[in-house]
Amino acid sequence: MKTQLVVLFVDDDEFQLEFVSDMLRALGVAEVLTANGGKEGLALFDALANKPDLLLCDLSMPDMDGIEFLRHVAERGYQGAIGILSGMETGLRKAADTLARAYSLNLLGVMEKPARREALISMLVQIDQLRPSQVEHVTEASLSVEEVKAGLAQGRIEIFFQPKVAVSGRRMVGVECLARWRHPERGILGPHTFIGVAEQHGLIDELTLVVLRRAVSHLAEWQRRGHDCKIAINLSADNLNRLDLPEIFHKIVQDAGVASQQIVLEITEGGLMKDFHLSLDILTRLRLKGFSLSVDDFGTGYSNMEKLKQLPFSELKVDRTFVSGAAEDPIAHAILESSMHLGRTLGLNLVAEGVETQEDWDLIEKLGCDEVQGYFIAKPMPAAELLDWKKEWERDMNNDDLPRILNVDDDAMMRELTEDMLGGSFQVLAARNGEECLGMLQKAKVDLILLDVEMPGIDGYETCRRLKADDDLADIPVIFLSGHDHIEDRLKGYEAGGEDYIVKPFDPVELESKVKNLLRLRRERDQQKEMASYASSTAMTAMTSMSEMGALIETMKSFNACNTLIALADACLAGLAQYGLQGAVQIRTPAETLTRTEEGEASPLIVSVVNHMTKMERISCFKSRMCITYEHLSLLINNMPEEDPERYGRLRDHLAMMADGANVRVEGIMLGNALNSVVEKLTGTLAKIDEAQRQSRAAINLGFNAFNDEVDRAYISLGLTDAQEAFMSKTIRAGIDKILNAESASLEVQNRLSSLIQELKGLSAQEKRL
């Protein structure tokens, strides 16, 4: 990936600006510029002397939406990469994709919010891998009609070939012929610089015949060398105006000594309907002469399906627009699938162009396509390179599971001889010298190296020393091949780090035996290392896991001692600190919501981030950030160890248990607070009842004393006899005794009530202390 990347990210969401910027910086982007909305983004873009490598923008923004922003950028001639990030529906995202490409912008893709790390990585990697077709039309001007006329006469047309591979068996079954123009000053030019000019000035027939003659000439040569395949040639709609075209084509093919059945003529869907009856006449006679006919760029035109059905096509070629990235694009996937179904229904050979990734291949294979073409297989190449590519492709397809040997020798004959000896049992790669060997090893993985000693540049001994000094390459066994059999030469080889030494000319049986023996020893050594590494890793993991589990248990214990939400929040943060983690905790109850960090009350920005994440899944991970959310509690961790996936997974599980336990404790604190409130209310009510009863008893005693005094005064004023006074006193005393007895029972209840009040007060005080 290109270093020192500069990205301008335009979005009206502050959280997205911060979140995506953090991810980009973590992925190695040198500078991330942000703008809040389209207007601010355009102003910043205009102010930059050096334009950013990547423009990343939202679609829905209030002041200037993403479509308007991209239009302004296109008008300014921006040639960098474009990425769209949006939460809008699929149809709108697809429309934005189409519009950006119509503006000739280098669109890398449209991502759905929230942004995913993998999608951003894919975009950043693509910046250095833009296809030439994505930028060439911006930099290459069209040829003049005079240049085209002169160039056709001077043989400026060159044919490049892009392989077509059968899905079943993965062998090359054909090539597409692609015209290129070799300009004396500008080098190789693409078809857009001359095809349109040729069509506009009546030169397209001459150009097409040049391409056909050169293509069948190459095909005849390949056949003589034992390589059989079909070639596909593009026809312009303007070619279908000549009634004698089938006869001309047939004669050219016959003169070259190849069969017309090996020629596929590709006609774009949109070019069929200019004169349907004339097209039908010409195409039908081409089929009668044995040529195959392919509907090219299917899905991009506006053809009448009934007329397409009437034409004698043998192949349907789905346009790259509906193939590349279709695994992640529901609309393209649906169009691709329906096109495949239509092709099978009509009994056509199905070809998908624009296959650029393993995901594209897997989808095409699943949908039952017959052939594929695209950068995943090979780029267009000159004829001189095709057979070498075919040989290497078929060898890789057949030898994927065989050990890979790198044969380093400056003698081409020795390289070929060694490959003939070992090619049946191994994948043999070749390098011409030490420098080329070291360069290949940075890209290709090999299991063993055969290394010549005497080579131009750095010799075999120095090459081996450099290999062994590289930790990534030091384990690759090296066998020296040399024409010298002196003991000094052998010692030099062993001192340089070689494992064996064979003298040229060598015996094939000895060479294969030594190669197999060294590969066996390396496998055994690698297995031992792997077992030792696994044992060590398992032991360390077990010890680390026990330590982490101990920290979790201690943290869970501390939760039981927390009677306030602040205390519980701080205990959670202390628990994170035991793992070397930092973050924030938010606790939510009907009465309050608090968010705290290690420094105390959280800032409004952190609160907004936590609030945003609580609306996501139970556990949400964003590279080094992770949020765990339960009903009453959320944990936000800022520095999860993303570089250590195994520890990341363990911590995720431990922290989920911690958050669950803290959530339960929040419920306990809420219940305790509710009980304390009830106890306080009950205690107050009972105390009031107790006081009222005491006051009532005191009032009764006072009343009785006053009553006795009144009775004594009544006896004197009434002049009762002693017997009458005794009777009255007895009667009154009996009534008073009944009242006092009842009051005595009430006093017992009063005493029990007072004892209960004291017990409740004690429990409440104990709860607060805990």
Secondary structure, DSSP 8 states (H G I E B T S, - for coil): --SS-EEEEE-S-HHHHHHHHHHHHHTT-SEEEEESSHHHHHHHHHH-SS--SEEEE-S--SSS-HHHHHHHHHHTT--SEEEEEE-S-HHHHHHHHHHHHHTT-EEEEEEESS--HHHHHHHHHHGGG--HHHHHHHH-----HHHHHHHHHHT-EEEEEEEEEETTT--EEEEEEEEEEEETTTEEE-GGGTHHHHHHTT-HHHHHHHHHHHHHHHHHHHHHTT---EEEEEE-GGGGG-TTHHHHHHHHHHHHT--GGGEEEEEEGGGSSSSHHHHHHHHHHHHHTT-EEEEEEETSS---HHHHHHS---EEEE-GGGTTTGGG-HHHHHHHHHHHHHHHHTT-EEEEE---SHHHHHHHHHTT-SEEESTTT---EEHHHHHHHHHHHHHHHH-TTS-EEEEE-S-HHHHHHHHHHHTTTSEEEEESSHHHHHHHHTT---SEEEEESS-SSS-HHHHHHHHHHSTTTTTS-EEEEES---HHHHHHHHHHT-SEEEESS--HHHHHHHHHHHHHHHHHHHHHHHHHHHHHHHHHHHHHHHHHHHHHHHHHHHHHT--SHHHHHHHHHHHHHHTT--EEEEEE-SS-EEEEETTEE--HHHHHHHHHHTTS-SEEEETTEEEEE-SSEEEEES---TT-HHHHHHHHHHHHHHHHHHHHHHHHHHHHHHHHHHHHHHHHHHHHHHHHHHHHHHHHHHHHHHHHHHHHHHHHHHT--HHHHHHHHHHHHHHHHHHHHHHHHHHHHHHHHHHHHHHHHHHHHHHHH-
